[in-house]
Amino acid sequence: MEKLTWSEAKKYLIDFNRKYNHKTKGGPEHICVMVAVIKPECFDKEYTLKERSYAFNNDNKAFIDGMGGYSIFAGSLDGSDPCVRLEQYVEYGDWEVDYCYIQKED
């Protein structure tokens, strides 16, 4: 597993969409799922690795050229937190990404 920084992961998904000419109508033909692991010290209690790992894919506005908004929806790997606006916590909040990795690429 290659570890990426948050910035590298975002750039990877933008480049992935450009490579495969992502179209907003009908969804992407190619999917890349990325996981962001949040540092344990960002929380006031202890969470497992799966509980603080959030999966998201290239079909988010933040990674598609020409989109009118900027959002990254993600869900925790354990399923306890299924729909989080990850960019709100990471880019504007108190969460710090420890590392990211590619979970799946089609």
C-alpha positions as CSV (number, residue, x, y, z in Angstrom):
1,M,0.0,0.0,0.0
2,E,1.4,3.3,-1.1
3,K,0.7,6.1,1.4
4,L,-0.3,9.5,0.0
5,T,-0.8,12.8,1.7
6,W,-4.2,14.5,1.6
7,S,-3.0,16.9,-1.2
8,E,-1.5,14.0,-3.2
9,A,-4.7,12.0,-2.9
10,K,-6.9,14.9,-4.1
11,K,-4.5,15.6,-7.0
12,Y,-4.5,11.9,-7.9
13,L,-8.3,11.8,-8.1
14,I,-8.4,15.0,-10.2
15,D,-5.9,13.6,-12.6
16,F,-7.7,10.2,-12.6
17,N,-10.9,12.0,-13.8
18,R,-9.0,14.0,-16.4
19,K,-7.4,10.8,-17.7
20,Y,-10.7,9.0,-18.1
21,N,-12.6,12.2,-19.2
22,H,-15.2,11.9,-16.4
23,K,-18.6,13.0,-17.4
24,T,-21.0,14.4,-14.8
25,K,-24.1,12.9,-16.4
26,G,-24.6,9.2,-15.7
27,G,-21.6,9.0,-13.4
28,P,-18.1,7.9,-14.1
29,E,-17.1,4.8,-16.2
30,H,-14.0,4.4,-14.1
31,I,-13.9,4.5,-10.3
32,C,-11.1,5.1,-7.9
33,V,-11.8,4.6,-4.2
34,M,-9.4,6.5,-1.8
35,V,-9.2,6.1,1.9
36,A,-8.2,8.9,4.3
37,V,-7.0,7.8,7.7
38,I,-7.6,10.5,10.4
39,K,-4.9,10.9,13.1
40,P,-6.0,9.4,16.4
41,E,-5.2,12.6,18.3
42,C,-7.9,14.5,16.5
43,F,-10.5,12.7,18.7
44,D,-11.3,13.0,22.4
45,K,-11.8,9.3,22.7
46,E,-10.1,6.2,21.2
47,Y,-11.3,4.9,17.8
48,T,-10.1,1.9,15.9
49,L,-8.3,2.3,12.6
50,K,-11.5,1.3,10.7
51,E,-13.6,3.8,12.7
52,R,-11.2,6.7,11.7
53,S,-10.7,5.6,8.1
54,Y,-13.0,7.2,5.5
55,A,-13.5,6.0,2.0
56,F,-14.4,8.4,-0.9
57,N,-14.2,8.2,-4.6
58,N,-13.5,10.3,-7.7
59,D,-17.2,11.0,-8.3
60,N,-17.2,14.0,-5.9
61,K,-17.5,17.6,-7.0
62,A,-14.0,18.5,-5.6
63,F,-12.4,16.2,-8.2
64,I,-14.4,17.1,-11.3
65,D,-13.4,20.0,-13.6
66,G,-16.1,22.6,-14.1
67,M,-18.3,21.6,-11.1
68,G,-20.2,24.5,-9.5
69,G,-19.4,23.3,-5.9
70,Y,-16.8,21.7,-3.8
71,S,-17.7,18.6,-1.7
72,I,-16.2,15.3,-0.7
73,F,-18.7,12.8,0.7
74,A,-17.2,9.8,2.5
75,G,-18.1,7.0,4.9
76,S,-16.1,5.3,7.6
77,L,-14.8,1.8,6.8
78,D,-16.6,0.3,9.8
79,G,-20.0,1.7,8.6
80,S,-20.7,3.7,11.7
81,D,-20.4,7.1,10.0
82,P,-21.9,6.5,6.5
83,C,-22.1,10.0,5.1
84,V,-19.6,12.7,6.1
85,R,-18.7,15.9,4.3
86,L,-15.0,15.0,4.7
87,E,-13.7,18.3,3.3
88,Q,-15.6,20.2,6.0
89,Y,-13.7,18.3,8.8
90,V,-10.3,18.1,7.1
91,E,-10.0,21.4,5.2
92,Y,-12.1,23.6,7.5
93,G,-12.3,21.7,10.7
94,D,-10.1,20.0,13.3
95,W,-9.3,16.7,11.6
96,E,-5.8,16.0,10.3
97,V,-5.2,13.3,7.8
98,D,-2.5,10.8,8.8
99,Y,-2.3,9.3,5.3
100,C,-4.4,8.2,2.4
101,Y,-4.3,5.2,0.2
102,I,-6.0,3.8,-2.9
103,Q,-8.5,1.1,-1.9
104,K,-9.8,0.2,-5.3
105,E,-9.3,1.3,-8.9
106,D,-11.3,0.2,-11.9
